[in-house]
Amino acid sequence: MPDILLVAIVLILFFLLLLAGLYIHSILLAVGVIGLLLIERGNIIPGLVGSDPFNQATNYTLTTIPLFVLMAQFILNAGIVKDLFTIVYNISRGKKGLLGALTIIIGGFLGAVSGSGTATAASLGQVAVPELRNHGYKSELAGAIAAAGGSLSGIIPPSLILILFGVISETPVGTLFIGAIIPGILIMFVYIICMFILLARTDSKQEKGTVASFKPIKTSRIIVVFLVGFFISFIIFGGIYAGFVTPTEAGAVGAFAAFIAALILGRVNKDFIYKSFSETLKITGMVIIILIGAKIFSRFVSVSLLPRKLVESIGTLLEYPVIVLIILTFVFFILFMFIEGGAVILMTLPVVLPIVEMMNVDILWFGVFISVICTLGLITPPVGLSVYAVSGVSKIPLEGIFKYSTIFAVVVAIVVCGLLIIFPSLITWLPSTM
């Protein structure tokens, strides 16, 4: 059987399993094994059961994942998110537009200290959406604002997408984190502009808001919330930029600071410890299993010579990198609409990286660029994990939230992705000064 036919059969099987609703790690593993059996017959067994999966799962860079996830769990379970939004609500009392803008900014801040888009979106859905509605926002727009704020964790460090890209491409995670700062701020700014325009065009008369009273919060809690937020942000951004901590060390220090804050706030008990560590184990275990499946799948992609064949088929286009990047932007945007971000990164990089290298595109730039597109996937149908999280906690219909969140995504895709292609230094400048 010709190799090209084998590859086509395996890829068709991949999409059929995806449509059937199987878990992505099972799909990657199954398709990788079947593909290798068809191409190499029994010669693959030593690699499958040998050291390859173990080496992938024990990569030192992966230690950043459980540490940052644990930090996120400490922050969420300590109630710091709710306290932070209460402070924002008090600051913006009576100012409708300001509350929406601050909600998005807080989403970016929470992305920086938690790294979990779904958790951030769910928290904003619980705390921010009722206040936005109370101030006259349409329910669907309020949900879209919360989802957009939560999606920022896809690009703002410590993004798990950036960590996974660094592991697969062997790019330093610290430089990826620093390179993502300016694009993250750009996305936040575009979100806020879109929010003001949509707010101006939304007829909020159907949901007449009544400005609620000032919500008291203890001064001691305000001090703790701001101190832990400032310290963790300083360690993640300043520490890694200055070079006195590695990403792994930043995660460890951040987790410790979040735990101390929880102690001071009196939130540490048996339930706090159980929830924090159990969620950390679940998320970390999921990532490791996906990585092992992706390792087998990437080996199939390599053996099938699929990257080389793709390079040969688009040979003339490689002379026009901008056109290829626009095509890749469109392809990744579609993939992130249907598949979870980490899975897309792991299954596409073995195919795409050789093409990117052939065009002499900076791998650091490409990693951050892909993370920007992944951020948009969190708020676009049909998957849109941030939207699902907000809808689940606020009981707002998915279709209504997607109506507005998709507008956010399309505008960012055109404006921010366009700027990053035209001005690549928006990503590469800060890392070059480290």
Buried (B, 14 or more C-beta within 10 A) or exposed (E): EEBEEBBEBBBEBBEEBBEEEEBBBEBBBBBBBBBBBBBBEEEBEEBBEEEBBEEBBEBEBBBBBBBBBBBBBBBBBBBBBBBBBBBBBEEBBEEBBBBBBBBBBBBBBBBBBBBBBBBBBBBBBBBBBBBBBBBBBBBBBBBBBBBBBBBBBBBBBBBBBBBBBBBBBEBBBBBBBBBBBBBBBBBBBBBBEBBEEBBEEBEBEEBEBEBEEEEEBEEEBBEBBEBBBEBBBBBBBEBBBEEEBBBBBBBBBBBBBBBBBBEBBEBBEEEBBEBBBEBBEEBBEBBBBBBBBBBBBBBBBBBBBBBEBBBEEBEEBBEEBEEBBBEBBEBBBBBBBBBBBBBBBBBBBBBBBBBBBBBEBBBBBBBBBBBBBBBBBBBBBEBBBBBBBBBBBBEBEBEBBBBBBBBBBBBBBEBBBEBBBEEBEBBBEBBEEE
